[in-house]
Amino acid sequence: MIYSLLYPLSDIFSGFNVFRYITFRSAYAAITSLLIAFIVGPWIIRKLQAMQIRETIRTDGPQTHLKKSGTPTMGGIIVLTAAIVPTLIWARLDNPYIILVLVVTLWMGIIGFIDDYLKVIKKMKSGLIARYKMIGQITLGLVVGFALLYWPLANSPIATVTSVPFLKNASIDWGILFIPVVVFVITYTSNAVNLTDGLDGLAIGLSAIAFLAFAAIAYVSGNSKFASYFMVPFVEGSGELTVFCAAMVGACLGFLWFNANPASVFMGDVGSLPLGAALGAVALMTKKELLLISVAAIFIGEALSVIIQVTYFKWTKYRTGTGKRIFRMSPLHHHFELLGWPENKIVTRFWILGILFALLSLSTFKLR
């Protein structure tokens, strides 16, 4: 919005020329989102408390979590506000990637809000029925897939292509499998972040790390010179996603201020689902779907631990009549809790691993 208002005036006052730079607008998007989170955060938390929107801790989980019962939830509204408003202010709103990533964020935010509303306010234990949630995620994946094919990348030779890390000018053309890949990425990442959101500060801290990495990835992918130098696909216009990623980083850090142990508020599905979907969408738009595996390695591992646990339990129950488990509890962070690790130690170590995987991912631009 500011770009459209002030950059055209650069012919009158040269100082307005600064708004053409993505790096400048990204920095201020991050600052703005952080300030918005600090300003609206306490007010939203008070409203959640006044409306009795509080977390109910499941009794079959780690017993150390029972003391968290009554903590306000649905704090993801803070994240959405702090990320979307700065994006509207600092990003170019005529950019198709910005429009699409905002649609993804709002879409999954609404689904998460409905899920939280049914669980917390309507006291429906399961919340939004799983198949309805899945329908919403799959439909969003189809919308994103067809939008990428027929809107910003219409008739583009890289429309269905993804770059391969570590290999020079190497890529995979998904062809007719592109739409299913998009649906899978959107669905998996949104659920993965949701499953990771089980310890104070864990999911939001890892999200900040992942979006920071993709801010750099988006900037390189959207810059023809850098893309050529690092031998990755140049996706015209995708550099503007740097502004969105920077706003997400600021929003995540702002929410972490309130979500750090002991948490004053929980994110809820209204925050975790759109964070994951937006992360997957950025990877798809920058043609870095494979790099998402390493950038979001902790998220992927957390979701994979649930899949492995459930599959192994059902398989052993079918074979022997008694279900067995590989992990003490899934997702993975609960396994370490039951091993006796303090919550802060788990969160800090997962953050360190998240940073390590992010740096490894960025190194692939040069290691080719």
C-alpha positions, 0 to 999 in steps of 0.5 A: 500500500505504501509502495503504491502511494509513495513510490510514484512520488519519487519523481518529485522527492527522490527520498521516496525512491527507497520504497522500491527496495524489497530489503527496505520494505521487508525490514520495516514490515518486520519492525511493524509486525513486532510492534503490532504484536506488542501493542495488540497482544496484551489487549487480545489476551485480556479479551480472551481471559474475559471471554473465558476462552481458555485451554483445556488440557487433555488428561492422557497427555504429560502430567506436567501440562495439567498446570497449564489448564486455564491459560487463554488460547486462540492467541494465533489471532495476534499472529495473524493480525501482526503478519497480515497488517504489515504485509498490506502496508509494506508489500506490493498489493498488485503482486500475485504471490502476495495476494495468493499467500494472503489468501492461504493465510486467511483461509487456514486462519478461518478453518483454525478459528472454527476448530478452536471455536467449536472446541473452546467455546462450544465445548465440542471435544474433537472440534472441527471434524477431521474430514471437514478440516481435511476438505478445507486443506485439500480445497485450498491446495487445489486453489493454490495449485491451479492459481500457480499454473494459470495466474503468475506462472501461466505458460511459464516453463518453470510452472511445474518445476522444482529446483533440486538442492546441491545440483547445478541447474537441476530440477524436477518437472512434476508435470501432471503430478504438480497439483497433487504435490501442491495439495500434499505440501499445503496439507502436510505443512499446516498439520505439521506445525499444528502438531508441533504446537505442544510446548510453550514457544516451540512451534512459534520459535521454529516458525520464526526460524523457517520464515527467516530462511525463506525470506532469504530464499524468496529474495534470491529466487525473485532476483534475476542476478542472484538466481543466475549466480546461485543457479536456481530458477528465477521466479519473477515477482516472487521476491516480494514474498520476502516482505511477507516472510519478514512480517511473519518473522516479526509476528512470530517473535512478537507472539513468542514474547507472550508464548515463552515459558510459562506461556501467557497465551496459547496459539491454538489452531487459528495460529498454527494451521495458517503458519504451516500453510503459509510456509508451504505456500512460500516454498511452492511459489519460490519453487523450493519444495524440496528445500522445505524438507530441510528448512522445516525438518523439525515440523516434518519430523514431528508429524512423521512421528505421529504417522509412524506411531499410529501406523506401528500401533495399528499394525502390531495390534492387527498382527498380535492383538496388542498394539505397541508403540515406538515412542513413549508418546507422539508427537516427538516432543512428548517422547522427550518429555516422558524421558524426563527432559525439562520443557525449556530444554526440549524447546531450546534444543529443537530451536538449535536444530531448527537453526542448524537445518535452516543454515544447512538449507541456505548453504545449498545455494552455494554448495552446487 
